[in-house]
Amino acid sequence: MRSLIIDQQLQKPVHLEIKPCVLIFNQAGQVLVCQDERREWDLPSGVCTGNETLTKTLLIKVYEQTGLVIEGTRFIQTTFRKQSGLESYMISAVYVASHVKGTLYPDPSLNYMEVEQLPSHIREVINTYLKETFLPLRRS
């Protein structure tokens, strides 16, 4: 989903993209990442176009990028980032997959990484996910 909005302070058009992305963990607890067009590591994702839902875009793009079919996706959070050097903003809808089928494409731009090795923006998402998933029970 791409659209132009007007920045009220600057009075000029701003580009906005909505990108669903997914956390895919392997048995060792590593996270699947892929290199984006700038050759930076990021989560498997895709930009919404037309009338696609977030989950439909996510399922299609993850399969195209990785060869994997994800199931049991659960929404975690949204993130908002300004694209460096551009009047462009990215809203990411982050999901986690509970089941994965298929075989990962043999591609050097795909890799499972330890959480500590991930870029900081992905580590922040994982930390939020873990905090919310494993909250201590409140006793009344």
C-alpha positions as CSV (number, residue, x, y, z in Angstrom):
1,M,0.0,0.0,0.0
2,R,1.7,3.1,-1.2
3,S,0.3,6.6,-0.8
4,L,1.3,10.2,-0.7
5,I,0.4,12.2,2.4
6,I,1.2,15.8,3.0
7,D,3.5,16.7,5.8
8,Q,1.6,19.4,7.6
9,Q,4.8,21.2,8.8
10,L,6.7,21.0,5.6
11,Q,3.7,21.3,3.3
12,K,5.0,18.8,0.8
13,P,4.2,15.2,-0.3
14,V,5.6,12.4,1.7
15,H,5.9,8.8,0.5
16,L,4.4,6.1,2.9
17,E,4.8,2.3,2.5
18,I,3.2,-0.4,4.6
19,K,5.3,-3.5,4.9
20,P,4.3,-6.7,6.7
21,C,7.3,-8.7,7.9
22,V,7.7,-11.9,9.9
23,L,9.9,-13.5,12.5
24,I,10.8,-17.1,11.5
25,F,12.7,-19.0,14.1
26,N,14.5,-22.3,13.4
27,Q,14.9,-25.1,16.0
28,A,18.1,-23.5,17.3
29,G,16.3,-20.2,18.1
30,Q,18.0,-18.4,15.2
31,V,16.0,-15.8,13.1
32,L,15.7,-16.0,9.4
33,V,16.8,-12.8,7.7
34,C,17.3,-11.8,4.1
35,Q,19.3,-9.0,2.4
36,D,17.2,-6.1,1.1
37,E,17.9,-4.0,-2.0
38,R,20.5,-2.0,0.0
39,R,22.2,-5.3,0.9
40,E,21.2,-4.8,4.6
41,W,19.8,-7.7,6.7
42,D,16.1,-7.5,7.4
43,L,13.2,-9.8,8.1
44,P,11.4,-11.5,5.2
45,S,8.8,-9.0,4.1
46,G,7.0,-7.2,1.2
47,V,5.3,-3.9,0.5
48,C,1.5,-4.0,0.2
49,T,0.2,-3.1,-3.2
50,G,-3.4,-2.6,-4.4
51,N,-6.1,-4.2,-2.3
52,E,-4.0,-7.0,-0.7
53,T,-4.4,-7.6,3.0
54,L,-1.3,-7.5,5.1
55,T,-1.3,-11.3,5.7
56,K,-1.9,-12.1,2.0
57,T,1.1,-9.9,1.0
58,L,3.2,-11.5,3.8
59,L,2.4,-15.1,2.6
60,I,3.1,-14.3,-1.0
61,K,6.3,-12.3,-0.4
62,V,7.8,-14.7,2.1
63,Y,7.3,-17.6,-0.3
64,E,8.8,-15.7,-3.2
65,Q,11.8,-14.6,-1.1
66,T,12.5,-17.8,0.8
67,G,10.6,-20.8,-0.6
68,L,8.9,-21.2,2.7
69,V,5.2,-21.4,3.5
70,I,4.4,-19.8,6.8
71,E,1.3,-20.7,8.9
72,G,-0.1,-19.6,12.2
73,T,1.0,-16.0,11.9
74,R,0.3,-13.8,14.9
75,F,0.6,-10.1,14.9
76,I,3.2,-8.7,17.3
77,Q,3.5,-4.9,16.7
78,T,4.0,-2.1,14.3
79,T,7.2,-0.1,13.8
80,F,7.7,3.2,12.1
81,R,10.9,4.3,10.4
82,K,11.9,7.2,8.3
83,Q,13.9,6.1,5.3
84,S,17.3,7.7,5.4
85,G,17.8,10.7,3.2
86,L,14.3,10.5,1.8
87,E,10.9,12.0,2.5
88,S,9.7,8.5,2.8
89,Y,8.4,6.5,5.8
90,M,7.9,2.8,6.4
91,I,5.3,1.3,8.6
92,S,6.1,-2.3,9.3
93,A,3.5,-4.7,10.7
94,V,5.5,-7.4,12.4
95,Y,4.2,-11.0,12.7
96,V,5.7,-14.2,14.1
97,A,5.1,-17.6,12.3
98,S,4.3,-20.6,14.5
99,H,4.7,-23.2,11.6
100,V,6.9,-23.2,8.6
101,K,6.8,-25.7,5.7
102,G,9.0,-26.1,2.7
103,T,12.7,-25.8,2.0
104,L,14.7,-22.6,2.2
105,Y,16.1,-21.5,-1.1
106,P,19.9,-22.0,-1.4
107,D,20.6,-18.3,-1.6
108,P,23.5,-16.4,0.1
109,S,21.1,-13.5,0.7
110,L,19.1,-15.7,3.1
111,N,20.5,-16.6,6.5
112,Y,19.6,-17.8,10.0
113,M,21.3,-15.5,12.5
114,E,21.7,-15.6,16.3
115,V,19.6,-12.9,17.9
116,E,22.8,-11.1,19.2
117,Q,24.1,-10.8,15.6
118,L,20.9,-9.2,14.2
119,P,20.6,-5.5,13.3
120,S,19.4,-3.4,16.3
121,H,15.9,-2.7,14.8
122,I,15.2,-6.5,14.6
123,R,16.6,-7.2,18.1
124,E,14.2,-4.5,19.5
125,V,11.3,-6.3,17.9
126,I,12.4,-9.6,19.3
127,N,12.9,-8.1,22.8
128,T,9.3,-6.7,22.7
129,Y,7.9,-10.0,21.5
130,L,9.7,-12.0,24.2
131,K,8.7,-9.5,27.0
132,E,5.0,-9.7,25.9
133,T,5.1,-13.5,25.4
134,F,6.7,-14.3,28.7
135,L,5.2,-11.8,31.0
136,P,5.1,-13.0,34.6
137,L,1.6,-13.9,35.8
138,R,-0.1,-11.5,38.1
139,R,-1.5,-12.8,41.3
140,S,-4.7,-11.3,42.6
